[in-house]
Amino acid sequence: MTKPASSEERLVYDVPEAGAMLGLTRNGSYAAAKRGDLPTIRIGGLIKVPKAAFHAMLEGTQKQAS
């Protein structure tokens, strides 16, 4: 049995998890993903948010705000 990866080791977030980091509700998180406001990938029936793309998106918004 494999040990679950810690959040630092993981390469993807769940949609509600990424949304929560932005202060969104579960439904708001999925709505943002559907609109394309959150970077997502599909793995079978799952929707995941790539950690690198999520943080790059946030870095980009910080640079635009400056």
N, CA, C and O atoms as a Maestro MAE file, in Angstrom:
{
 s_m_m2io_version
 :::
 2.0.0
}

f_m_ct {
 s_m_title
 :::
 protein
 m_atom[264] {
  # First column is atom index #
  i_m_mmod_type
  r_m_x_coord
  r_m_y_coord
  r_m_z_coord
  i_m_residue_number
  s_m_chain_name
  s_m_pdb_residue_name
  s_m_pdb_atom_name
  i_m_atomic_number
  :::
  1 25 0.845 -1.179 0.000 1 A "MET " " N  " 7
  2 3 0.000 0.000 0.000 1 A "MET " " CA " 6
  3 2 0.893 1.246 0.000 1 A "MET " " C  " 6
  4 15 1.845 1.328 0.777 1 A "MET " " O  " 8
  5 25 0.587 2.210 -0.869 2 A "THR " " N  " 7
  6 3 1.403 3.415 -0.947 2 A "THR " " CA " 6
  7 2 0.904 4.461 0.026 2 A "THR " " C  " 6
  8 15 -0.284 4.536 0.340 2 A "THR " " O  " 8
  9 25 1.827 5.253 0.486 3 A "LYS " " N  " 7
  10 3 1.522 6.335 1.426 3 A "LYS " " CA " 6
  11 2 1.016 7.541 0.640 3 A "LYS " " C  " 6
  12 15 1.603 7.876 -0.389 3 A "LYS " " O  " 8
  13 25 -0.059 8.210 1.088 4 A "PRO " " N  " 7
  14 3 -0.533 9.400 0.381 4 A "PRO " " CA " 6
  15 2 0.543 10.487 0.379 4 A "PRO " " C  " 6
  16 15 1.242 10.687 1.372 4 A "PRO " " O  " 8
  17 25 0.660 11.176 -0.739 5 A "ALA " " N  " 7
  18 3 1.653 12.245 -0.857 5 A "ALA " " CA " 6
  19 2 1.207 13.458 -0.049 5 A "ALA " " C  " 6
  20 15 0.019 13.775 0.015 5 A "ALA " " O  " 8
  21 25 2.168 14.127 0.561 6 A "SER " " N  " 7
  22 3 1.844 15.360 1.275 6 A "SER " " CA " 6
  23 2 1.555 16.445 0.247 6 A "SER " " C  " 6
  24 15 1.854 16.277 -0.935 6 A "SER " " O  " 8
  25 25 0.976 17.556 0.692 7 A "SER " " N  " 7
  26 3 0.624 18.628 -0.244 7 A "SER " " CA " 6
  27 2 1.852 19.205 -0.936 7 A "SER " " C  " 6
  28 15 1.738 19.727 -2.045 7 A "SER " " O  " 8
  29 25 3.010 19.125 -0.319 8 A "GLU " " N  " 7
  30 3 4.233 19.621 -0.952 8 A "GLU " " CA " 6
  31 2 4.705 18.698 -2.067 8 A "GLU " " C  " 6
  32 15 5.318 19.160 -3.030 8 A "GLU " " O  " 8
  33 25 4.427 17.391 -1.953 9 A "GLU " " N  " 7
  34 3 4.857 16.414 -2.943 9 A "GLU " " CA " 6
  35 2 3.867 16.272 -4.089 9 A "GLU " " C  " 6
  36 15 4.250 15.866 -5.186 9 A "GLU " " O  " 8
  37 25 2.622 16.593 -3.855 10 A "ARG " " N  " 7
  38 3 1.580 16.415 -4.867 10 A "ARG " " CA " 6
  39 2 1.779 17.361 -6.039 10 A "ARG " " C  " 6
  40 15 2.270 18.477 -5.873 10 A "ARG " " O  " 8
  41 25 1.397 16.909 -7.217 11 A "LEU " " N  " 7
  42 3 1.518 17.723 -8.422 11 A "LEU " " CA " 6
  43 2 0.209 18.376 -8.819 11 A "LEU " " C  " 6
  44 15 0.187 19.277 -9.658 11 A "LEU " " O  " 8
  45 25 -0.891 17.921 -8.216 12 A "VAL " " N  " 7
  46 3 -2.212 18.472 -8.545 12 A "VAL " " CA " 6
  47 2 -3.011 18.727 -7.271 12 A "VAL " " C  " 6
  48 15 -2.773 18.123 -6.225 12 A "VAL " " O  " 8
  49 25 -3.971 19.650 -7.401 13 A "TYR " " N  " 7
  50 3 -4.937 19.910 -6.344 13 A "TYR " " CA " 6
  51 2 -6.304 19.431 -6.821 13 A "TYR " " C  " 6
  52 15 -6.543 19.345 -8.025 13 A "TYR " " O  " 8
  53 25 -7.195 19.123 -5.896 14 A "ASP " " N  " 7
  54 3 -8.597 18.925 -6.243 14 A "ASP " " CA " 6
  55 2 -9.182 20.310 -6.507 14 A "ASP " " C  " 6
  56 15 -8.684 21.306 -5.982 14 A "ASP " " O  " 8
  57 25 -10.233 20.374 -7.315 15 A "VAL " " N  " 7
  58 3 -10.842 21.671 -7.650 15 A "VAL " " CA " 6
  59 2 -11.295 22.416 -6.388 15 A "VAL " " C  " 6
  60 15 -10.976 23.596 -6.246 15 A "VAL " " O  " 8
  61 25 -12.023 21.777 -5.470 16 A "PRO " " N  " 7
  62 3 -12.437 22.514 -4.263 16 A "PRO " " CA " 6
  63 2 -11.253 22.970 -3.410 16 A "PRO " " C  " 6
  64 15 -11.314 24.018 -2.766 16 A "PRO " " O  " 8
  65 25 -10.185 22.186 -3.408 17 A "GLU " " N  " 7
  66 3 -8.990 22.538 -2.638 17 A "GLU " " CA " 6
  67 2 -8.339 23.805 -3.211 17 A "GLU " " C  " 6
  68 15 -7.981 24.715 -2.463 17 A "GLU " " O  " 8
  69 25 -8.189 23.857 -4.530 18 A "ALA " " N  " 7
  70 3 -7.611 25.049 -5.170 18 A "ALA " " CA " 6
  71 2 -8.525 26.248 -4.972 18 A "ALA " " C  " 6
  72 15 -8.059 27.350 -4.683 18 A "ALA " " O  " 8
  73 25 -9.823 26.033 -5.128 19 A "GLY " " N  " 7
  74 3 -10.779 27.127 -4.932 19 A "GLY " " CA " 6
  75 2 -10.755 27.663 -3.515 19 A "GLY " " C  " 6
  76 15 -10.858 28.871 -3.304 19 A "GLY " " O  " 8
  77 25 -10.620 26.772 -2.541 20 A "ALA " " N  " 7
  78 3 -10.580 27.197 -1.139 20 A "ALA " " CA " 6
  79 2 -9.389 28.110 -0.878 20 A "ALA " " C  " 6
  80 15 -9.475 29.028 -0.063 20 A "ALA " " O  " 8
  81 25 -8.273 27.858 -1.572 21 A "MET " " N  " 7
  82 3 -7.105 28.728 -1.414 21 A "MET " " CA " 6
  83 2 -7.381 30.137 -1.922 21 A "MET " " C  " 6
  84 15 -6.692 31.089 -1.555 21 A "MET " " O  " 8
  85 25 -8.399 30.257 -2.775 22 A "LEU " " N  " 7
  86 3 -8.789 31.566 -3.312 22 A "LEU " " CA " 6
  87 2 -10.017 32.128 -2.606 22 A "LEU " " C  " 6
  88 15 -10.508 33.199 -2.962 22 A "LEU " " O  " 8
  89 25 -10.512 31.404 -1.604 23 A "GLY " " N  " 7
  90 3 -11.679 31.858 -0.862 23 A "GLY " " CA " 6
  91 2 -12.995 31.512 -1.529 23 A "GLY " " C  " 6
  92 15 -14.017 32.135 -1.240 23 A "GLY " " O  " 8
  93 25 -12.988 30.523 -2.420 24 A "LEU " " N  " 7
  94 3 -14.203 30.119 -3.119 24 A "LEU " " CA " 6
  95 2 -14.872 28.943 -2.417 24 A "LEU " " C  " 6
  96 15 -14.215 28.147 -1.746 24 A "LEU " " O  " 8
  97 25 -16.176 28.848 -2.580 25 A "THR " " N  " 7
  98 3 -16.909 27.690 -2.092 25 A "THR " " CA " 6
  99 2 -16.670 26.530 -3.059 25 A "THR " " C  " 6
  100 15 -16.055 26.704 -4.111 25 A "THR " " O  " 8
  101 25 -17.161 25.354 -2.692 26 A "ARG " " N  " 7
  102 3 -17.037 24.185 -3.571 26 A "ARG " " CA " 6
  103 2 -17.713 24.459 -4.920 26 A "ARG " " C  " 6
  104 15 -17.118 24.225 -5.972 26 A "ARG " " O  " 8
  105 25 -18.958 24.955 -4.886 27 A "ASN " " N  " 7
  106 3 -19.671 25.240 -6.131 27 A "ASN " " CA " 6
  107 2 -18.984 26.349 -6.918 27 A "ASN " " C  " 6
  108 15 -18.890 26.277 -8.143 27 A "ASN " " O  " 8
  109 25 -18.507 27.366 -6.223 28 A "GLY " " N  " 7
  110 3 -17.789 28.453 -6.887 28 A "GLY " " CA " 6
  111 2 -16.502 27.980 -7.538 28 A "GLY " " C  " 6
  112 15 -16.103 28.481 -8.589 28 A "GLY " " O  " 8
  113 25 -15.857 27.010 -6.902 29 A "SER " " N  " 7
  114 3 -14.613 26.451 -7.442 29 A "SER " " CA " 6
  115 2 -14.871 25.736 -8.757 29 A "SER " " C  " 6
  116 15 -14.141 25.929 -9.729 29 A "SER " " O  " 8
  117 25 -15.915 24.907 -8.789 30 A "TYR " " N  " 7
  118 3 -16.243 24.192 -10.029 30 A "TYR " " CA " 6
  119 2 -16.726 25.148 -11.118 30 A "TYR " " C  " 6
  120 15 -16.451 24.933 -12.299 30 A "TYR " " O  " 8
  121 25 -17.443 26.200 -10.728 31 A "ALA " " N  " 7
  122 3 -17.879 27.198 -11.708 31 A "ALA " " CA " 6
  123 2 -16.669 27.921 -12.303 31 A "ALA " " C  " 6
  124 15 -16.618 28.158 -13.510 31 A "ALA " " O  " 8
  125 25 -15.697 28.270 -11.460 32 A "ALA " " N  " 7
  126 3 -14.477 28.929 -11.947 32 A "ALA " " CA " 6
  127 2 -13.705 28.003 -12.879 32 A "ALA " " C  " 6
  128 15 -13.161 28.449 -13.889 32 A "ALA " " O  " 8
  129 25 -13.655 26.724 -12.547 33 A "ALA " " N  " 7
  130 3 -12.970 25.749 -13.408 33 A "ALA " " CA " 6
  131 2 -13.683 25.639 -14.750 33 A "ALA " " C  " 6
  132 15 -13.035 25.577 -15.795 33 A "ALA " " O  " 8
  133 25 -15.012 25.613 -14.727 34 A "LYS " " N  " 7
  134 3 -15.791 25.504 -15.963 34 A "LYS " " CA " 6
  135 2 -15.596 26.725 -16.853 34 A "LYS " " C  " 6
  136 15 -15.543 26.597 -18.076 34 A "LYS " " O  " 8
  137 25 -15.488 27.912 -16.248 35 A "ARG " " N  " 7
  138 3 -15.264 29.152 -17.007 35 A "ARG " " CA " 6
  139 2 -13.840 29.257 -17.537 35 A "ARG " " C  " 6
  140 15 -13.561 30.054 -18.433 35 A "ARG " " O  " 8
  141 25 -12.938 28.449 -16.980 36 A "GLY " " N  " 7
  142 3 -11.534 28.541 -17.382 36 A "GLY " " CA " 6
  143 2 -10.738 29.479 -16.494 36 A "GLY " " C  " 6
  144 15 -9.589 29.794 -16.803 36 A "GLY " " O  " 8
  145 25 -11.328 29.930 -15.400 37 A "ASP " " N  " 7
  146 3 -10.622 30.813 -14.469 37 A "ASP " " CA " 6
  147 2 -9.586 30.051 -13.652 37 A "ASP " " C  " 6
  148 15 -8.632 30.647 -13.152 37 A "ASP " " O  " 8
  149 25 -9.764 28.743 -13.511 38 A "LEU " " N  " 7
  150 3 -8.781 27.875 -12.864 38 A "LEU " " CA " 6
  151 2 -8.189 26.964 -13.940 38 A "LEU " " C  " 6
  152 15 -8.934 26.409 -14.748 38 A "LEU " " O  " 8
  153 25 -6.879 26.801 -13.964 39 A "PRO " " N  " 7
  154 3 -6.290 25.866 -14.936 39 A "PRO " " CA " 6
  155 2 -6.613 24.430 -14.518 39 A "PRO " " C  " 6
  156 15 -6.392 24.052 -13.367 39 A "PRO " " O  " 8
  157 25 -7.128 23.643 -15.439 40 A "THR " " N  " 7
  158 3 -7.514 22.279 -15.097 40 A "THR " " CA " 6
  159 2 -7.026 21.279 -16.136 40 A "THR " " C  " 6
  160 15 -6.740 21.628 -17.281 40 A "THR " " O  " 8
  161 25 -6.940 20.034 -15.703 41 A "ILE " " N  " 7
  162 3 -6.715 18.911 -16.594 41 A "ILE " " CA " 6
  163 2 -7.732 17.840 -16.231 41 A "ILE " " C  " 6
  164 15 -8.198 17.766 -15.094 41 A "ILE " " O  " 8
  165 25 -8.068 17.013 -17.211 42 A "ARG " " N  " 7
  166 3 -8.991 15.900 -16.971 42 A "ARG " " CA " 6
  167 2 -8.203 14.603 -16.972 42 A "ARG " " C  " 6
  168 15 -7.375 14.360 -17.850 42 A "ARG " " O  " 8
  169 25 -8.472 13.784 -15.986 43 A "ILE " " N  " 7
  170 3 -7.893 12.450 -15.896 43 A "ILE " " CA " 6
  171 2 -9.077 11.514 -15.735 43 A "ILE " " C  " 6
  172 15 -9.618 11.361 -14.640 43 A "ILE " " O  " 8
  173 25 -9.474 10.892 -16.833 44 A "GLY " " N  " 7
  174 3 -10.704 10.096 -16.801 44 A "GLY " " CA " 6
  175 2 -11.864 11.019 -16.474 44 A "GLY " " C  " 6
  176 15 -12.067 12.027 -17.151 44 A "GLY " " O  " 8
  177 25 -12.617 10.686 -15.455 45 A "GLY " " N  " 7
  178 3 -13.739 11.517 -15.034 45 A "GLY " " CA " 6
  179 2 -13.377 12.565 -13.998 45 A "GLY " " C  " 6
  180 15 -14.239 13.316 -13.542 45 A "GLY " " O  " 8
  181 25 -12.109 12.619 -13.627 46 A "LEU " " N  " 7
  182 3 -11.668 13.565 -12.595 46 A "LEU " " CA " 6
  183 2 -11.196 14.872 -13.216 46 A "LEU " " C  " 6
  184 15 -10.636 14.884 -14.312 46 A "LEU " " O  " 8
  185 25 -11.423 15.952 -12.517 47 A "ILE " " N  " 7
  186 3 -10.883 17.261 -12.903 47 A "ILE " " CA " 6
  187 2 -9.887 17.646 -11.826 47 A "ILE " " C  " 6
  188 15 -10.225 17.678 -10.643 47 A "ILE " " O  " 8
  189 25 -8.666 17.935 -12.230 48 A "LYS " " N  " 7
  190 3 -7.606 18.309 -11.301 48 A "LYS " " CA " 6
  191 2 -7.013 19.653 -11.710 48 A "LYS " " C  " 6
  192 15 -7.087 20.046 -12.874 48 A "LYS " " O  " 8
  193 25 -6.434 20.341 -10.759 49 A "VAL " " N  " 7
  194 3 -5.776 21.626 -10.991 49 A "VAL " " CA " 6
  195 2 -4.277 21.400 -10.826 49 A "VAL " " C  " 6
  196 15 -3.817 21.120 -9.719 49 A "VAL " " O  " 8
  197 25 -3.505 21.518 -11.913 50 A "PRO " " N  " 7
  198 3 -2.054 21.336 -11.788 50 A "PRO " " CA " 6
  199 2 -1.457 22.406 -10.872 50 A "PRO " " C  " 6
  200 15 -1.698 23.600 -11.047 50 A "PRO " " O  " 8
  201 25 -0.690 21.958 -9.914 51 A "LYS " " N  " 7
  202 3 -0.105 22.851 -8.911 51 A "LYS " " CA " 6
  203 2 0.755 23.943 -9.566 51 A "LYS " " C  " 6
  204 15 0.645 25.117 -9.213 51 A "LYS " " O  " 8
  205 25 1.601 23.556 -10.510 52 A "ALA " " N  " 7
  206 3 2.500 24.521 -11.160 52 A "ALA " " CA " 6
  207 2 1.704 25.575 -11.932 52 A "ALA " " C  " 6
  208 15 2.018 26.763 -11.854 52 A "ALA " " O  " 8
  209 25 0.683 25.154 -12.673 53 A "ALA " " N  " 7
  210 3 -0.124 26.095 -13.447 53 A "ALA " " CA " 6
  211 2 -0.917 27.028 -12.533 53 A "ALA " " C  " 6
  212 15 -1.065 28.215 -12.826 53 A "ALA " " O  " 8
  213 25 -1.423 26.490 -11.435 54 A "PHE " " N  " 7
  214 3 -2.186 27.290 -10.476 54 A "PHE " " CA " 6
  215 2 -1.316 28.404 -9.896 54 A "PHE " " C  " 6
  216 15 -1.721 29.565 -9.861 54 A "PHE " " O  " 8
  217 25 -0.115 28.037 -9.442 55 A "HIS " " N  " 7
  218 3 0.767 29.041 -8.842 55 A "HIS " " CA " 6
  219 2 1.321 30.003 -9.884 55 A "HIS " " C  " 6
  220 15 1.556 31.171 -9.577 55 A "HIS " " O  " 8
  221 25 1.533 29.533 -11.112 56 A "ALA " " N  " 7
  222 3 1.970 30.426 -12.196 56 A "ALA " " CA " 6
  223 2 0.870 31.436 -12.507 56 A "ALA " " C  " 6
  224 15 1.156 32.605 -12.766 56 A "ALA " " O  " 8
  225 25 -0.389 30.993 -12.484 57 A "MET " " N  " 7
  226 3 -1.517 31.887 -12.707 57 A "MET " " CA " 6
  227 2 -1.531 32.977 -11.641 57 A "MET " " C  " 6
  228 15 -1.739 34.150 -11.950 57 A "MET " " O  " 8
  229 25 -1.310 32.590 -10.384 58 A "LEU " " N  " 7
  230 3 -1.305 33.568 -9.305 58 A "LEU " " CA " 6
  231 2 -0.128 34.531 -9.437 58 A "LEU " " C  " 6
  232 15 -0.271 35.728 -9.186 58 A "LEU " " O  " 8
  233 25 1.011 34.021 -9.823 59 A "GLU " " N  " 7
  234 3 2.189 34.884 -10.038 59 A "GLU " " CA " 6
  235 2 1.903 35.906 -11.138 59 A "GLU " " C  " 6
  236 15 2.280 37.073 -11.027 59 A "GLU " " O  " 8
  237 25 1.239 35.459 -12.188 60 A "GLY " " N  " 7
  238 3 0.895 36.352 -13.299 60 A "GLY " " CA " 6
  239 2 -0.056 37.460 -12.887 60 A "GLY " " C  " 6
  240 15 0.074 38.590 -13.358 60 A "GLY " " O  " 8
  241 25 -1.012 37.157 -12.013 61 A "THR " " N  " 7
  242 3 -1.944 38.177 -11.564 61 A "THR " " CA " 6
  243 2 -1.256 39.173 -10.641 61 A "THR " " C  " 6
  244 15 -1.622 40.348 -10.622 61 A "THR " " O  " 8
  245 25 -0.268 38.722 -9.878 62 A "GLN " " N  " 7
  246 3 0.461 39.628 -9.005 62 A "GLN " " CA " 6
  247 2 1.302 40.599 -9.839 62 A "GLN " " C  " 6
  248 15 1.402 41.778 -9.498 62 A "GLN " " O  " 8
  249 25 1.900 40.119 -10.919 63 A "LYS " " N  " 7
  250 3 2.715 40.989 -11.778 63 A "LYS " " CA " 6
  251 2 1.851 42.007 -12.491 63 A "LYS " " C  " 6
  252 15 2.271 43.150 -12.673 63 A "LYS " " O  " 8
  253 25 0.632 41.612 -12.906 64 A "GLN " " N  " 7
  254 3 -0.278 42.530 -13.581 64 A "GLN " " CA " 6
  255 2 -0.773 43.622 -12.642 64 A "GLN " " C  " 6
  256 15 -1.002 44.756 -13.065 64 A "GLN " " O  " 8
  257 25 -0.939 43.281 -11.365 65 A "ALA " " N  " 7
  258 3 -1.432 44.238 -10.379 65 A "ALA " " CA " 6
  259 2 -0.372 45.271 -9.999 65 A "ALA " " C  " 6
  260 15 -0.704 46.354 -9.518 65 A "ALA " " O  " 8
  261 25 0.891 44.940 -10.212 66 A "SER " " N  " 7
  262 3 1.984 45.856 -9.830 66 A "SER " " CA " 6
  263 2 2.144 47.008 -10.786 66 A "SER " " C  " 6
  264 15 3.017 47.854 -10.593 66 A "SER " " O  " 8
  :::
 }
 m_bond[263] {
  # First column is bond index #
  i_m_from
  i_m_to
  i_m_order
  :::
  1 1 2 1
  2 2 3 1
  3 3 4 2
  4 3 5 1
  5 5 6 1
  6 6 7 1
  7 7 8 2
  8 7 9 1
  9 9 10 1
  10 10 11 1
  11 11 12 2
  12 11 13 1
  13 13 14 1
  14 14 15 1
  15 15 16 2
  16 15 17 1
  17 17 18 1
  18 18 19 1
  19 19 20 2
  20 19 21 1
  21 21 22 1
  22 22 23 1
  23 23 24 2
  24 23 25 1
  25 25 26 1
  26 26 27 1
  27 27 28 2
  28 27 29 1
  29 29 30 1
  30 30 31 1
  31 31 32 2
  32 31 33 1
  33 33 34 1
  34 34 35 1
  35 35 36 2
  36 35 37 1
  37 37 38 1
  38 38 39 1
  39 39 40 2
  40 39 41 1
  41 41 42 1
  42 42 43 1
  43 43 44 2
  44 43 45 1
  45 45 46 1
  46 46 47 1
  47 47 48 2
  48 47 49 1
  49 49 50 1
  50 50 51 1
  51 51 52 2
  52 51 53 1
  53 53 54 1
  54 54 55 1
  55 55 56 2
  56 55 57 1
  57 57 58 1
  58 58 59 1
  59 59 60 2
  60 59 61 1
  61 61 62 1
  62 62 63 1
  63 63 64 2
  64 63 65 1
  65 65 66 1
  66 66 67 1
  67 67 68 2
  68 67 69 1
  69 69 70 1
  70 70 71 1
  71 71 72 2
  72 71 73 1
  73 73 74 1
  74 74 75 1
  75 75 76 2
  76 75 77 1
  77 77 78 1
  78 78 79 1
  79 79 80 2
  80 79 81 1
  81 81 82 1
  82 82 83 1
  83 83 84 2
  84 83 85 1
  85 85 86 1
  86 86 87 1
  87 87 88 2
  88 87 89 1
  89 89 90 1
  90 90 91 1
  91 91 92 2
  92 91 93 1
  93 93 94 1
  94 94 95 1
  95 95 96 2
  96 95 97 1
  97 97 98 1
  98 98 99 1
  99 99 100 2
  100 99 101 1
  101 101 102 1
  102 102 103 1
  103 103 104 2
  104 103 105 1
  105 105 106 1
  106 106 107 1
  107 107 108 2
  108 107 109 1
  109 109 110 1
  110 110 111 1
  111 111 112 2
  112 111 113 1
  113 113 114 1
  114 114 115 1
  115 115 116 2
  116 115 117 1
  117 117 118 1
  118 118 119 1
  119 119 120 2
  120 119 121 1
  121 121 122 1
  122 122 123 1
  123 123 124 2
  124 123 125 1
  125 125 126 1
  126 126 127 1
  127 127 128 2
  128 127 129 1
  129 129 130 1
  130 130 131 1
  131 131 132 2
  132 131 133 1
  133 133 134 1
  134 134 135 1
  135 135 136 2
  136 135 137 1
  137 137 138 1
  138 138 139 1
  139 139 140 2
  140 139 141 1
  141 141 142 1
  142 142 143 1
  143 143 144 2
  144 143 145 1
  145 145 146 1
  146 146 147 1
  147 147 148 2
  148 147 149 1
  149 149 150 1
  150 150 151 1
  151 151 152 2
  152 151 153 1
  153 153 154 1
  154 154 155 1
  155 155 156 2
  156 155 157 1
  157 157 158 1
  158 158 159 1
  159 159 160 2
  160 159 161 1
  161 161 162 1
  162 162 163 1
  163 163 164 2
  164 163 165 1
  165 165 166 1
  166 166 167 1
  167 167 168 2
  168 167 169 1
  169 169 170 1
  170 170 171 1
  171 171 172 2
  172 171 173 1
  173 173 174 1
  174 174 175 1
  175 175 176 2
  176 175 177 1
  177 177 178 1
  178 178 179 1
  179 179 180 2
  180 179 181 1
  181 181 182 1
  182 182 183 1
  183 183 184 2
  184 183 185 1
  185 185 186 1
  186 186 187 1
  187 187 188 2
  188 187 189 1
  189 189 190 1
  190 190 191 1
  191 191 192 2
  192 191 193 1
  193 193 194 1
  194 194 195 1
  195 195 196 2
  196 195 197 1
  197 197 198 1
  198 198 199 1
  199 199 200 2
  200 199 201 1
  201 201 202 1
  202 202 203 1
  203 203 204 2
  204 203 205 1
  205 205 206 1
  206 206 207 1
  207 207 208 2
  208 207 209 1
  209 209 210 1
  210 210 211 1
  211 211 212 2
  212 211 213 1
  213 213 214 1
  214 214 215 1
  215 215 216 2
  216 215 217 1
  217 217 218 1
  218 218 219 1
  219 219 220 2
  220 219 221 1
  221 221 222 1
  222 222 223 1
  223 223 224 2
  224 223 225 1
  225 225 226 1
  226 226 227 1
  227 227 228 2
  228 227 229 1
  229 229 230 1
  230 230 231 1
  231 231 232 2
  232 231 233 1
  233 233 234 1
  234 234 235 1
  235 235 236 2
  236 235 237 1
  237 237 238 1
  238 238 239 1
  239 239 240 2
  240 239 241 1
  241 241 242 1
  242 242 243 1
  243 243 244 2
  244 243 245 1
  245 245 246 1
  246 246 247 1
  247 247 248 2
  248 247 249 1
  249 249 250 1
  250 250 251 1
  251 251 252 2
  252 251 253 1
  253 253 254 1
  254 254 255 1
  255 255 256 2
  256 255 257 1
  257 257 258 1
  258 258 259 1
  259 259 260 2
  260 259 261 1
  261 261 262 1
  262 262 263 1
  263 263 264 2
  :::
 }
}
